[in-house]
Amino acid sequence: MDFMTIDEAKCKRDGLCAAECPVGLIERPDKTTFPKAAEDAESLCVRCGHCVAVCPHGALALRGMRPEDCDPVDDRLRPSAAQAEYFLRSRRSIRSYKDKPVGRETVAKLIDIARYAPSGHNNQLTEWLVIYDRKDVQRYAALVVDWMRHIVGNDPEMADRLHADLIVKIWENGYDRICRNAPHVVVAHGPEDNPMLQSTCTIALTYLELAAASMNVGACWAGYFHRAAVDWAPMKEALGLPAGNAVFGAMMVGYPKYAYRRIPLRKEAKIIWK
């Protein structure tokens, strides 16, 4: 199969594919001709799939991405503006979890949804590590506490910013402020030398967090875990990521222990209009 093919029996020559290609890789000299791939299109294409998605006739296919293999958009499933606003405003970061694991298939589904998050040049470079067993979560939390003990003695300025001495004391008193006794932690990682990976992984984890809320699963950013995974050699070694990869974010996951009854207030947005 060629890189891009046009089913001329289906194509209406409306030019939507050429108009929508973000890189301008589809040529259409005039309204009477069928679209075609520009020179070097295959090497420049980011495989975003816009051309396949926008064609109402299913006439355009890319190698490895045929219209019949893509789920159709169903407008009946779109939330209304009011529903979307309510969902986003009522979402809570969950820090208290039931003593009940989330099924592996549910965690896998969350990651499956998160892979549809936008990424620079459609790089899709987010990779995932799931720390599924609660005992392992606590083992990594203990490593984070070790890192905090280290910075209390060696980097007091950072320790003060993170309230590390307090977190260590709370841990020693039997309470976990690192992972909040969450049953699972999901880690987003990828090539450390790619400058787009931080935003790529952050957006993917945000998708995961929102998807979790839609399934009545709680989630919360694991900031201490993330920082230790970046700075603390014993933590890096224990995680055992592929060579050249770094952690770009982590999320606690579990079933919420409590239900929330109200939407808290937030600061007014500061907007500069020009």
C-alpha positions, 0 to 999 in steps of 0.5 A: 500500500502507498503511504497515502491512497485515495478511493476515487469512487468515494472522493468528492474532491471537496478539498477537506483533507488538503485544507486540514493537513497541519503540515500542508502535505496534501496537494490539490491543484484545482477543484477538478483533481483528486488530492495526492501526497506532496513530495516527501510527504511520507517523511514529513507526516506526523501521522496525526490522522486529521486527513483520515478523520476529516473526510466524511466519505471515508475516501482517504487512507494512510498506511496503517490507518484506514478509515474503516479501522478508526472508530466513527465520531458519535455526536450523541456521546458528546457531553453538553457544555454544561455537563463538561463544565460540571465535570471539570469543576467538580473533579477532585484530587483524591488523597484518601483511598479505600483499602480496595485495589482497582482492577488491572483492566480498569488501570489499563483502560485509563492508560488506553484513553491517555494515549489519545492525549495531544503531543508535540508533533504527535510524538506519542512518546509517553511510556508507562510504569504501573506500580500495582501492588500496594506493598511496592507502592509503600516501598517506593514511598520509603525511598522518597522519605530517604531522599527527604532525609538526604535533602534535610541534611544536604539541601536545607533550602529545598527541604524547607520548600518541600516541608521535608522534615515534617513529611519525614516526621509524619512518615515516622509516626506511621502515616504516608504523606508521599503516596497517601496509602494509594493502592497504585501509582502510575508513572509516565516516563520517556526519553529524557533528551526530548524537550517535548516530553515534559509537556507530553507526559503532563498532558497524558497524565491529565487525560488519565486523571480526568478519565479516572474521575469519569469511572469513579476512580480517584487520582492525585498527582504524586509530586514528591514521588516525581521529584525523588524519581528525578533527583534520587539515584536509589529511586531511579535504580529501583524503578528500573526504567529503560536506559535513557528514559526519565520520569516526567510525572506520577499519579496516585490511583485508587477508589475514593474513600469519601464523597464530596458534596460541594464544589469549592470556590477558586480564585478569579482568573487573571486575564490580560486582553490584547 
